Amino acid sequence: MPRALINVTVWDGRQVIHPGFVLWEGERISDVGRADVVRFSSNVRLIDGKGGWVIPGLIDLHVHVDEVKTPELFVRYGVTSVRDMGSSPRVIAQWREAWRKGDRRPYVYWMGRNIDTGKPSWWEAVAVKNPRDVPALLEHMRKLGADGFKLYVNADLPTCEAVIDYARWLGMPTTTHHETIAASQLMRLGISGIEHAHCLLHELLPNRPSVDEKRKSDYLRLFAGFERLEMDTERTRRLMELAYATSIVWTPTLSVYDIPPWWRQKHPAGVALPPEWQREWARPYWDFLSTRGWTAADFRMAERAVRVFKQFVAEARRQGVLIGAGTDTPAPGVLPGAALHHELRLLVQCGFTPEEALRAATVVAARALRQESRIGSLQPGARADMVVLSSNPLERIENLMSIQAVYLRGQKV
């Protein structure tokens, strides 16, 4: 039976429609428009939105689903799609099968296994020995369900070039977490996206301080040196101009840098941290993202680096660079679902309007995935993933937490 959500204000990803409606049948949206100029047939079930707002389901562009034990939290906070960064194909297949059976979790788009050269830098990464092997590797991952490809920290330049070229031929996006090859080189090769603040900016450092990982956690390396970066330089201007000209989507994942470790008390989005996640983040596994061994000076340095990252995100916005919303869930403190709300608040702190921040988690995120016709907006043919709010999210980004209902594939969950 077709259903229509009425008595709502619709933000479809591009414009506000008031009074609005959303009509869908099954999993797909049939129509979106003004409610005062349409008459519904008698077989349409009308659902009263009680004067609220309806927006597209949110998208988190940087998640590691293999570490997520409570996928329903995403949906609780309006996240209906996520992009996974490097989980195993087995985990992805299990996640998608559960989603197809109606489990309360977002759909997962998969960027394949992380691609390195030589020795894999992560246990789920795959190492390329010869660039000639890249086409077969990407075809294999595509058959396993990959929606794009991610270059990782040990990928050398020939591997990067081969992956970017073949992915372009396939019509699939590429992104990267790289800390040695300059982002500008990868952008000139045609990379589609850059992950994390430090991965775009590391080439601006004259030299990057080393971290003694025996004494201090590797997490400190994400900040060291960046506190000294200056905005008003010719190199910065050229980098931002190139990011704009090449139309990359930069996903700065500000949430994962947001220190001191607020996750030990309360989530900044205003929600209580579930005990199971507090126990999870206390495991030795997460030591590489802890503040073990940090001194007071280290904390001050990291806080200055976070301010610098925000300044560069603000400058990227001014230059017209596409910014996507991703969180690196579930790093310590980065709570599934709620962390995306925090990420959008951080973008607003960088000068984004609430609507611009919301676009980062909808329209821009869908563009990064090359799924603009399916998710990220309310339009005919798109999946009926919707969030109903009691307050206007374009007025205050905090109103995004006023969730009254979430529709996943057309079903209220």
C-alpha positions in Angstrom: 0.0 0.0 0.0 1.4 3.5 -0.9 1.9 5.8 2.1 2.3 9.5 2.4 3.8 11.5 5.2 1.8 14.8 5.5 1.5 17.8 7.8 5.3 18.2 7.6 7.9 20.7 6.3 10.2 18.8 3.9 13.9 19.5 3.4 14.7 17.3 0.5 18.4 18.0 0.5 18.2 21.1 -1.7 15.1 23.1 -0.7 12.4 23.6 1.9 8.9 22.6 0.9 6.1 23.8 3.2 3.5 22.5 3.5 5.1 19.3 2.2 4.5 15.6 1.7 6.6 12.5 0.9 4.8 9.7 -0.9 6.4 6.2 -1.1 5.5 2.6 -2.0 7.6 -0.2 -0.8 11.2 0.9 -0.4 11.2 3.7 -2.9 9.9 7.3 -2.9 7.3 8.0 -5.5 6.8 11.8 -5.1 7.7 14.8 -3.0 6.0 18.1 -3.2 3.6 20.7 -1.8 0.7 19.2 0.1 -1.7 22.0 -0.6 -1.7 21.3 -4.4 -2.2 17.6 -4.4 -5.0 15.1 -3.7 -4.2 11.6 -2.7 -6.1 8.6 -3.9 -8.2 6.6 -1.5 -5.7 3.7 -1.4 -2.9 5.9 0.1 -2.3 5.5 3.8 -1.8 9.0 5.3 0.6 9.5 8.1 0.4 12.6 10.2 3.9 14.2 10.8 2.4 16.4 13.5 3.9 19.6 12.1 7.5 18.3 12.2 10.3 18.3 9.7 11.3 15.4 7.4 14.8 15.2 6.1 16.8 12.5 4.2 18.4 9.7 6.2 21.9 10.7 7.4 25.1 9.2 5.9 28.3 8.6 7.9 31.2 8.5 5.4 33.8 6.9 7.6 32.9 3.8 9.7 34.6 0.5 10.5 31.6 -1.8 10.8 33.7 -4.8 11.8 34.2 -3.1 15.2 30.5 -2.1 15.7 28.6 -4.3 18.1 25.4 -2.2 18.3 24.4 -1.3 14.8 20.9 -0.2 15.9 22.5 2.9 17.5 23.1 4.3 14.0 19.4 4.2 13.2 18.4 5.5 16.6 20.2 8.7 15.7 18.9 8.9 12.1 21.9 7.4 10.3 20.5 5.1 7.6 23.7 4.6 5.4 27.4 4.3 6.3 30.5 3.9 4.2 32.9 1.2 5.5 36.6 1.7 5.4 38.3 -1.7 5.1 36.3 -4.4 6.9 36.5 -7.9 5.5 34.1 -9.0 2.8 32.7 -11.6 5.1 31.7 -9.0 7.6 30.2 -6.8 4.9 28.2 -9.7 3.5 26.8 -10.6 6.9 25.9 -6.9 7.6 24.1 -6.6 4.2 22.2 -9.9 4.7 21.0 -8.7 8.1 19.9 -5.4 6.5 18.0 -7.2 3.8 16.2 -9.3 6.4 15.0 -6.2 8.1 17.4 -5.8 10.9 17.6 -2.4 12.4 20.9 -1.1 10.9 22.0 1.2 8.1 22.9 0.0 4.7 26.7 -0.3 4.3 28.6 0.9 1.3 32.0 -0.8 1.2 35.3 0.7 0.0 36.9 -2.7 -0.2 39.9 -3.8 1.8 42.5 -1.2 2.4 45.1 -1.3 -0.4 48.8 -1.1 0.5 52.1 -1.9 -1.2 54.6 -4.5 0.1 53.8 -5.2 3.8 50.1 -4.6 4.8 49.9 -1.9 7.4 46.6 -3.2 8.9 45.4 -6.7 9.5 42.5 -6.4 7.0 44.7 -4.6 4.3 45.8 -6.3 1.1 49.2 -5.6 -0.3 50.0 -5.1 -4.0 53.3 -6.5 -5.2 53.1 -5.2 -8.7 50.9 -2.5 -10.2 50.0 -4.8 -13.0 48.1 -6.9 -10.4 45.7 -4.0 -9.6 43.0 -4.6 -12.3 42.5 -8.2 -11.1 42.5 -7.1 -7.5 39.9 -4.4 -8.0 37.7 -6.7 -10.2 37.8 -9.3 -7.4 36.8 -6.8 -4.7 34.1 -5.4 -7.0 32.6 -8.9 -7.4 32.7 -9.2 -3.6 30.5 -6.1 -3.4 32.9 -3.2 -3.2 31.4 0.3 -4.0 34.8 1.9 -4.3 38.4 1.6 -3.2 40.6 3.0 -0.4 44.4 3.5 -0.7 46.1 3.1 2.6 49.3 4.4 4.3 51.8 2.0 2.7 50.6 2.3 -0.9 53.4 3.6 -3.1 52.9 6.0 -6.0 52.8 3.4 -8.8 50.1 1.4 -6.9 48.1 4.6 -6.2 48.2 5.6 -9.9 47.2 2.1 -11.0 44.3 1.9 -8.5 43.0 5.4 -9.4 43.3 4.8 -13.1 41.5 1.4 -13.1 38.8 2.6 -10.7 38.2 5.6 -13.0 37.7 3.1 -15.9 35.2 1.2 -13.7 33.4 4.4 -12.9 34.0 3.8 -9.1 35.2 6.3 -6.5 38.6 6.2 -4.7 39.7 7.7 -1.4 42.8 7.6 0.6 44.3 7.7 4.1 47.9 8.5 3.3 50.5 10.2 5.3 53.6 10.1 3.1 52.5 10.8 -0.5 51.3 14.4 -0.8 47.5 14.8 -1.1 48.2 17.2 -4.0 49.9 14.4 -5.9 47.0 12.1 -5.4 44.5 14.8 -6.4 46.4 15.4 -9.7 46.2 11.6 -10.3 42.4 11.8 -10.0 41.7 10.6 -6.4 38.0 11.1 -5.5 38.4 11.8 -1.8 40.8 12.4 1.1 40.1 11.0 4.6 41.0 12.8 7.8 42.2 16.3 8.4 45.9 15.4 8.8 45.9 13.4 5.6 45.1 16.4 3.5 47.4 18.8 5.4 50.5 16.7 6.1 52.3 18.0 3.0 52.3 21.5 4.5 54.5 20.5 7.3 58.2 21.2 6.8 59.0 18.2 8.9 56.8 15.9 11.0 57.9 15.1 14.5 58.3 11.4 15.4 56.5 9.8 18.4 58.1 7.2 20.7 55.4 4.6 20.5 56.9 2.7 23.4 56.4 5.6 25.7 53.3 7.2 24.2 50.3 6.1 22.2 50.4 6.4 18.4 47.4 8.7 18.6 49.7 11.6 19.4 51.1 11.3 15.9 47.8 12.6 14.4 48.5 16.0 16.1 52.3 16.4 16.3 53.5 19.3 14.2 50.1 20.4 12.9 49.7 23.0 15.7 52.4 25.0 13.9 50.7 25.2 10.5 50.0 28.6 9.2 46.9 29.4 7.1 48.1 32.4 5.2 50.7 30.8 2.9 51.0 30.3 -0.8 51.3 26.5 -0.4 48.0 26.5 1.5 46.3 28.6 -1.1 47.5 26.3 -3.9 46.4 23.2 -2.0 42.9 24.5 -1.4 42.6 25.7 -5.0 43.6 22.2 -6.2 41.1 20.5 -3.9 38.3 22.7 -5.3 39.4 22.3 -8.9 39.6 18.5 -8.7 36.2 18.3 -6.9 37.4 15.9 -4.3 35.3 15.2 -1.2 37.4 15.8 1.9 36.1 14.0 5.0 38.1 15.6 7.9 36.6 13.3 10.6 37.0 16.1 13.2 35.3 13.9 15.8 38.3 11.5 16.1 40.6 14.4 17.0 38.3 16.0 19.5 40.3 15.8 22.7 40.7 15.7 25.7 39.1 12.3 25.9 35.6 13.4 26.5 34.4 9.8 26.0 35.4 9.0 29.5 32.5 11.1 30.9 29.6 11.9 28.5 29.2 12.1 24.8 29.2 15.8 23.5 26.0 15.2 21.6 24.4 15.0 25.0 23.7 11.3 25.3 24.7 8.8 27.9 27.5 6.4 26.9 26.3 2.8 26.9 28.2 0.7 29.5 29.1 -1.8 26.8 30.9 0.8 24.8 32.8 2.1 27.9 34.0 -1.4 28.4 34.8 -1.8 24.7 37.0 1.3 24.6 38.8 0.2 27.8 40.2 -2.9 25.9 44.0 -2.9 25.2 43.1 -3.2 21.5 42.3 0.6 21.5 45.7 1.6 23.0 46.8 3.1 19.6 43.9 5.7 20.0 44.4 6.3 23.7 46.2 9.1 25.4 48.7 6.7 27.1 51.8 8.5 28.2 50.7 12.0 27.2 52.0 14.9 29.2 50.2 18.1 29.9 52.3 19.7 27.2 51.1 17.0 24.7 47.4 17.7 25.6 48.0 21.5 25.0 49.7 20.8 21.7 46.9 18.5 20.6 44.3 21.1 21.5 46.1 23.7 19.4 46.3 21.2 16.5 42.5 20.7 16.7 42.0 24.4 16.4 44.3 24.5 13.4 42.4 21.6 11.8 39.1 23.6 12.3 40.7 26.7 10.7 41.7 24.7 7.6 38.2 23.2 7.4 36.7 26.7 7.6 39.1 27.9 4.8 38.2 24.9 2.7 34.5 25.8 3.0 35.3 29.4 2.0 37.1 28.1 -1.1 34.2 25.9 -2.1 35.9 22.5 -1.4 33.3 19.7 -0.9 33.3 18.6 2.7 31.8 15.3 3.7 30.7 14.2 7.2 32.4 11.1 8.6 33.4 10.1 12.1 35.8 7.1 12.2 33.3 5.2 14.3 33.9 3.4 16.6 37.2 4.9 17.7 37.2 5.6 21.4 34.4 8.0 22.2 33.1 8.0 18.7 29.7 6.5 19.5 27.8 5.0 16.5 25.2 7.5 15.3 25.6 10.1 18.0 29.1 10.9 16.7 27.7 12.1 13.4 25.7 14.7 15.2 28.8 15.8 17.0 30.7 16.0 13.7 28.0 18.3 12.2 28.2 20.5 15.3 32.0 20.7 14.8 31.4 21.7 11.2 29.1 24.5 12.4 31.9 25.6 14.7 34.0 25.9 11.5 31.5 28.4 10.1 29.1 26.1 8.2 25.5 27.0 8.4 23.3 24.3 9.8 22.0 23.6 6.3 25.6 23.3 4.9 26.5 20.9 7.7 23.4 18.8 7.0 24.4 18.7 3.3 27.7 17.2 4.3 25.9 14.2 5.8 23.3 13.9 2.9 23.8 15.4 -0.5 27.6 15.6 -0.4 28.0 12.2 1.2 25.8 10.7 -1.5 28.0 12.3 -4.1 31.2 10.9 -2.5 29.5 7.4 -2.9 28.2 8.2 -6.4 24.8 7.2 -5.1 23.0 10.6 -5.6 19.9 9.0 -7.1 19.5 6.5 -4.3 20.3 8.2 -1.0 21.1 11.6 0.5 17.9 13.4 -0.8 14.2 13.0 -0.9 13.3 12.5 -4.6 11.4 10.1 -6.7 13.2 6.8 -7.1 15.4 7.3 -4.0 15.3 4.8 -1.1 12.7 5.8 1.4 15.2 6.5 4.2 13.8 9.5 6.2 14.1 11.1 9.6 11.2 13.0 11.2 12.2 15.8 13.6 10.1 17.9 15.9 12.3 21.0 15.4 13.8 22.9 12.5 17.4 21.6 11.9 18.2 24.5 9.6 17.7 26.9 12.5 20.0 25.1 14.9 22.1 22.0 14.2 21.3 20.7 17.7 17.7 20.4 16.6 18.8 17.4 14.5 18.6 15.4 17.8 14.8 16.1 18.1 14.1 12.8 16.3 10.5 11.7 16.4 10.7 8.8 13.9 13.1 7.1 11.5 12.0 5.4 8.3 14.4 2.7 7.0 13.5 1.4 3.5 10.0 2.9 4.0 9.4 1.1 7.3 9.2 3.0 10.6 11.8 1.6 13.0 
